Amino acid sequence: MQQPISGVNAAIITPMNAQGEVDYEQLKVQVDRQKKCGNNIFCGGTNGEFFALTTEERIKVAQTCYEQAAGTINVTAHIGAVSLAETLKLGHAMEKLGLKAVSVITPWFAKLRDQDLISYFTQVADTINLPIYLYNIPARTGNTITPEVAHKLADHPNIFGIKDSAGSYDSLHAFHLVSQQHDNFGVLTGPDSLILKGFQEGSCGCISGIANIIPELVQKVYHHFNDQQTDQAEAVQAQVTALRTNLYGMAFAPAVVKESVKVLGYAVGNSRYPVIFNDAERAQMRQILTEAQVL
């Protein structure tokens, strides 16, 4: 079965203006950057600062991305929230926009058992009339979707796969094993360092934060993989991984990504994450980007 989400999907940032409000015009610019490279859009995720946006902003961000994509690329929105009611409210709003699919993070703060997660995701999948992708990012939520939980949820006809951002090859590999047992359950690679490895093992797509900085290079990894040009794909993946290592070690990765896009010359504003960069750190980013031949 064809997956609703596939290929390269940029985990697009949410630009802000000088007043700290969402800058929807600049968001269109960022969508166009990805569209030019053939990358799809994943909005309202961690790089999109979803938990620092209001419900209305999350809906308008998805609407803006969808309209700017104009049917040339796919747009997926993340609808996860702490409460089931808020998640469903967002999901119903996305149904009206005409998106291809949505992703749902685990609730956070409260420690949930496996049966709690299964119940939560089942209720979402029963209610929302869009393909659902689980979103596993335990370092941020404190709750882990285990392969066993994914295996049970994969039987649901409206759950189409999982975005794994646990950060390790072992985690990604475990979900590939689950995918092999279910015809309609795909894996979306979260870590930028594992993009090629994910495709080689059967991922239907990747959700890339670093694509905000280097959209062309991330697309090249996928392009070379499809053309079975293994050496070229590995070489480009090495470039992506090196840039990721040098930048992401500076501070909270999504905030670094947004600040790096600013360094590239785009007026995307400050992050709502409480991460502050000084001039020396911005100079360091500029040096890293220059040495990577991105600037």
C-alpha angles and dihedrals in degrees: 000000000000114000118236088221119047144143122019117347119184113220088222122215122234109238120219131201127227090277092055093251123133110273103215094179091057089046088060089053090054092048089052091052090057094040090054089059095044094250121146122227129249107185134185095030131125093291087048091057091234097172091054092054127085120241090254092051092050091053094046092047090055092045092050092049092047094049093045091049086058093196094299094105133019123257123206123185130205112228103174120134138163093260128053090225093058092046091052092046090055092044093054090050090053091050089062092052094059099239120169096230145338135222127221125205121208114264112260141215094036113079107237130201123224092259090052092054092046091051093047097049092042091055090049092049092046092052109035116073095213132085108273127217120193114229116213116193106141096170089066102034104033089228124100128206100215122206087251092057091045090050091056094044092047088073090067109101092222098049107088104176149304138278104217115203097158087119103232137098090227092059093046092047092051091056091048087058089053090048091054089061096052125055096208101038114099133183124230114199114229107181113078090216091063101046096112094037089052094053091045090055095046109275111160091213148340132241105213128194093181089058085082087068103031108020093159095052094050090050089049091058089057093041094053090045091054091048090050090239094146099172092050092046092051092048093053092044088054089055091050092047094048092051090046092051094049096045103035093054090067099071143316101342101230091051090049090051092054093046090049090054087054089051088054088061104261119132097230095139130215127324122254086221105099092245115129124197124200129209093265091055092048088051089052090052090050090052092049092049092046094050089049088053091240092120 
